[in-house]
């Protein structure tokens, strides 16, 4: 479904991605792990066209989207829940969700709202509340639900567990599993919580200083001594 080939992305003269190659197959959950500053968020933003890759290509469903504007990429079926949530704090939960549905087919809003409220019942309770007054976990739920409102084929999730309590983290990862299994949405997940991410993933990549250094099934990387030492607290 998604193929990133030899992608180099720059911020001015600083090269953040240095020839990245990854693939995401239809129906998969693929996880990208790595330290802070490795380029994980940059890769997701490059897939969405901001910033655009200077070299290399991004292909989605067999079509080159490397130089397309972000709004066109979203219309083709890619949505992102960004790091830090970035909801609209002065808008209500409902208004945030309606913003996510701007590119969805006409007449589907009510159905998608019902689906979002089924996944996240707390959002239904808070639907008239301003986004900025929600708890951190509720804001993360809203960020994911807003991305789902566009009915994406591919969902990009950037650090969905960041700063959340363990119970909420488990809820978020269960939702990711559910939308993949029950709705058939393909997921590319960037996550520092390597243990949960690798347990969830069909396949995974390790990104170090703008380079992919390792790839394999989630199970294989979870058992890999180098991965355990670097990302799983020495294997404990």
C-alpha positions in Angstrom: 0.0 0.0 0.0 2.8 2.4 1.0 6.3 2.4 -0.2 9.0 4.9 0.8 12.1 4.6 -1.4 15.4 6.3 -0.8 13.8 9.3 0.9 16.1 12.2 2.0 14.3 15.0 3.8 16.0 18.3 4.9 15.2 21.1 7.2 17.2 23.8 5.5 20.7 22.4 5.2 20.1 19.8 8.0 19.5 16.3 6.6 16.9 14.6 8.8 16.2 11.5 6.7 19.1 9.9 4.9 17.8 7.4 2.3 14.9 5.8 4.2 13.2 2.7 2.7 10.1 1.2 4.3 7.0 -0.6 3.1 3.6 -0.9 4.6 1.3 -3.6 3.2 -2.5 -3.4 3.2 -4.0 -4.5 6.5 -0.8 -4.3 8.4 0.2 -2.6 11.6 3.8 -1.4 11.0 5.7 0.2 13.9 8.7 2.5 13.7 10.8 2.8 16.8 13.8 4.9 17.6 15.3 7.4 20.0 14.3 11.1 20.2 15.6 12.9 17.2 16.0 9.8 15.0 13.6 11.2 12.4 10.5 9.2 13.1 8.1 12.2 13.1 9.8 13.7 10.1 9.1 10.5 8.2 5.4 10.6 8.9 5.3 14.3 8.0 7.2 13.6 4.8 4.6 10.9 3.9 2.0 13.6 4.4 3.9 16.1 2.2 5.1 18.6 4.7 8.1 18.8 4.4 8.4 17.1 1.0 11.2 14.7 0.3 14.1 16.3 -1.5 15.2 13.0 -3.0 13.6 9.6 -3.3 9.9 8.8 -3.6 6.7 8.1 -1.6 4.2 5.8 -3.4 0.7 5.1 -2.1 -1.5 2.5 -3.8 0.9 2.4 -6.7 0.8 6.2 -7.3 3.7 8.7 -6.7 2.5 11.2 -4.0 6.0 12.7 -3.2 5.2 16.2 -4.5 1.5 16.4 -3.9 0.2 19.0 -1.4 -1.0 17.6 1.9 -4.7 18.2 1.3 -4.5 16.0 -1.8 -2.7 13.3 0.1 -5.4 13.3 2.7 -8.1 13.0 0.0 -6.3 9.9 -1.4 -6.8 8.2 2.0 -4.0 9.0 4.4 -4.7 10.6 7.8 -2.4 11.5 10.6 -2.8 11.8 14.4 0.2 14.0 15.1 2.6 14.0 18.0 1.3 16.3 20.8 -2.3 15.7 19.6 -2.8 19.2 18.2 -6.5 19.3 18.6 -8.4 22.6 18.3 -8.6 23.6 22.0 -11.3 26.2 21.6 -13.6 24.0 19.6 -15.8 21.4 21.1 -15.3 17.7 20.7 -18.0 17.7 18.1 -16.5 20.5 16.2 -13.1 18.9 16.2 -14.6 15.7 14.8 -16.5 17.6 12.1 -13.2 19.3 11.1 -11.7 15.8 10.6 -14.6 14.9 8.3 -14.0 17.8 5.8 -12.6 15.4 3.1 -15.0 12.5 3.8 -17.7 11.7 1.3 -21.0 13.6 1.7 -23.7 12.1 3.9 -21.3 10.0 6.0 -20.9 12.3 9.0 -23.5 10.7 11.3 -22.2 7.2 10.6 -18.6 8.2 11.3 -19.6 10.1 14.5 -21.3 7.0 15.7 -18.2 4.9 14.9 -16.0 7.3 16.8 -18.3 7.4 19.8 -18.4 3.6 19.8 -14.6 3.4 19.9 -14.3 6.2 22.5 -17.5 6.4 24.6 -15.8 9.1 26.7 -15.9 11.5 23.7 -19.7 11.1 23.4 -20.0 12.1 27.1 -17.7 15.1 26.4 -19.1 16.0 22.9 -20.2 19.5 23.9 -17.0 20.2 25.9 -14.1 22.3 24.5 -11.1 20.2 23.5 -8.7 22.2 25.6 -10.5 21.3 28.8 -10.2 17.5 28.2 -7.6 15.4 30.0 -4.5 14.3 28.2 -5.9 10.9 27.5 -9.2 12.3 26.3 -7.3 14.7 24.0 -5.4 11.7 22.5 -8.7 9.9 21.9 -10.0 13.0 20.2 -6.9 13.3 18.0 -7.2 9.7 16.8 -11.0 9.9 16.3 -10.6 13.2 14.3 -8.1 11.4 12.0 -10.5 8.5 11.6 -13.4 10.9 10.5 -11.8 11.2 7.1 -12.3 7.5 6.6 -8.6 6.8 5.8 -7.1 3.7 4.2 -3.8 4.4 6.0 -3.7 5.9 9.5 -0.4 7.5 10.7 -0.1 7.6 14.5 2.7 9.7 16.1 3.5 8.8 19.7 -0.1 8.1 20.8 0.9 7.0 24.3 3.1 10.0 25.1 2.5 11.3 28.6 -0.4 9.1 29.3 -1.2 6.9 32.4 -0.6 3.2 32.0 -4.3 2.4 32.0 -5.0 4.9 29.2 -2.0 3.6 27.2 -3.6 0.1 27.3 -6.9 1.5 26.1 -5.2 3.4 23.2 -3.3 0.3 22.0 -6.5 -1.8 22.2 -8.3 0.8 20.0 -5.4 0.6 17.5 -5.8 -3.1 17.4 -9.5 -2.9 17.0 -9.5 -0.4 14.1 -7.0 -2.6 12.3 -8.9 -5.8 12.8 -12.5 -4.7 12.6 -12.3 -1.7 10.2 -9.4 -3.0 8.1 -7.5 0.2 8.4 -3.8 0.0 7.8 -1.6 1.6 10.5 1.9 3.1 10.5 2.7 3.7 14.2 5.6 5.8 15.6 6.0 5.0 19.2 8.6 5.3 22.0 6.9 2.7 24.1 8.7 -0.1 22.2 7.3 -3.0 24.2 3.7 -2.2 23.5 4.4 -1.2 19.9 6.3 -4.3 19.0 3.7 -6.6 20.6 1.1 -4.9 18.5 2.9 -4.8 15.2 3.0 -7.2 12.3 6.3 -5.7 11.2 8.6 -3.1 12.5 11.6 -0.9 11.6 14.3 0.7 13.8 15.3 4.3 12.8 18.6 5.6 14.0 19.9 9.1 13.0 17.9 9.2 9.8 18.8 5.6 8.7 16.8 2.4 8.9 19.1 0.0 10.8 16.9 -3.0 11.4 13.6 -4.5 10.3 11.6 -7.6 10.9 8.4 -8.9 12.5 7.3 -7.3 15.7 8.0 -10.6 17.6 11.5 -10.9 16.2 12.5 -7.4 17.1 11.0 -7.8 20.5 13.3 -10.7 21.1 16.4 -9.1 19.5 19.1 -8.5 22.1 20.2 -5.2 20.5 16.6 -3.8 20.5 16.0 -5.0 24.0 19.2 -3.3 25.2 18.5 0.0 23.4 14.8 0.3 23.7 13.5 -2.1 26.4 15.5 -1.0 29.4 18.2 -3.6 29.0 15.8 -6.4 28.4 13.8 -6.1 31.7 
